[in-house]
Amino acid sequence: MAIQHNPTDQEFTTTRDRYDAELAYARPADGVIDFTHTYVDENLRGQGVAEELARTALAYAREHHLKVRTTCKFMAGFVKRHHDEYADLLA
């Protein structure tokens, strides 16, 4: 699945079979990224799309040495479930 990063709109997006999904973020401070909202079209749910968005976005945070906040409930739960992998990123 191809995931695009659009820094101008502060989101990671993907489209599959004409259906969209996105993970929005904010940059509230230097060196911090806050994942604020996840949306996956009903037709894509249950296919791991949100998880792929999350992994891509967290890899971006790691690559750019950003500390992560998770205002989005999905992202908070994802990071909690994968705590060992992402604990070092949390602000």
C-alpha positions as CSV (number, residue, x, y, z in Angstrom):
1,M,0.0,0.0,0.0
2,A,1.4,3.4,-1.0
3,I,1.3,6.0,1.8
4,Q,1.9,9.6,0.9
5,H,3.1,12.2,3.4
6,N,1.8,15.7,2.8
7,P,3.6,18.1,5.1
8,T,1.7,21.1,3.9
9,D,-1.6,19.6,5.1
10,Q,0.1,17.7,8.0
11,E,-1.2,14.3,7.1
12,F,-0.3,10.8,5.9
13,T,-2.8,9.5,3.4
14,T,-3.5,6.4,1.2
15,T,-6.2,5.5,-1.3
16,R,-7.2,1.9,-2.0
17,D,-10.0,1.0,-4.4
18,R,-11.1,4.7,-4.6
19,Y,-11.5,4.8,-0.7
20,D,-9.4,7.1,1.4
21,A,-7.7,6.9,4.8
22,E,-5.7,9.5,6.6
23,L,-3.7,10.2,9.7
24,A,-3.5,13.9,10.6
25,Y,-1.0,15.5,12.9
26,A,0.1,18.8,14.3
27,R,3.5,20.2,15.2
28,P,2.8,22.0,18.5
29,A,6.5,22.6,19.3
30,D,9.9,22.2,17.8
31,G,10.9,18.5,17.8
32,V,7.3,17.3,18.6
33,I,4.7,15.7,16.4
34,D,1.1,15.1,17.8
35,F,-1.0,12.6,15.9
36,T,-4.4,14.1,16.2
37,H,-6.9,12.2,14.1
38,T,-7.2,8.9,12.1
39,Y,-9.8,8.3,9.5
40,V,-10.4,5.1,7.5
41,D,-13.3,4.8,5.1
42,E,-15.8,2.1,6.1
43,N,-14.9,0.1,3.1
44,L,-11.2,-0.2,4.2
45,R,-11.8,-0.9,7.8
46,G,-10.5,-4.2,9.2
47,Q,-7.8,-4.5,6.5
48,G,-4.9,-3.0,8.5
49,V,-4.9,0.3,6.8
50,A,-4.8,2.4,10.0
51,E,-2.0,0.3,11.3
52,E,0.1,0.9,8.1
53,L,-0.6,4.6,8.5
54,A,0.5,4.5,12.1
55,R,3.7,2.6,11.3
56,T,4.6,4.9,8.5
57,A,4.0,8.0,10.6
58,L,6.0,6.7,13.6
59,A,8.9,5.7,11.3
60,Y,8.8,9.3,10.0
61,A,8.9,10.6,13.6
62,R,11.9,8.3,14.4
63,E,13.7,9.3,11.2
64,H,13.3,13.0,12.0
65,H,14.1,12.6,15.7
66,L,10.7,13.8,16.8
67,K,9.0,13.2,20.1
68,V,5.5,11.8,19.7
69,R,2.2,12.8,21.3
70,T,-1.0,10.8,20.7
71,T,-4.1,13.0,21.0
72,C,-5.8,10.6,18.6
73,K,-7.3,7.7,20.5
74,F,-6.4,5.2,17.8
75,M,-2.7,6.2,17.9
76,A,-2.7,6.2,21.7
77,G,-3.9,2.6,21.7
78,F,-1.6,1.6,18.9
79,V,1.5,2.9,20.7
80,K,0.3,1.3,23.9
81,R,-0.2,-2.1,22.2
82,H,3.3,-1.8,20.7
83,H,4.9,-0.1,23.7
84,D,8.3,-1.9,23.4
85,E,8.7,-0.8,19.8
86,Y,7.7,2.9,20.3
87,A,8.3,3.9,23.9
88,D,11.5,5.7,23.0
89,L,9.5,8.1,20.8
90,L,6.9,9.3,23.4
91,A,7.0,12.8,24.6
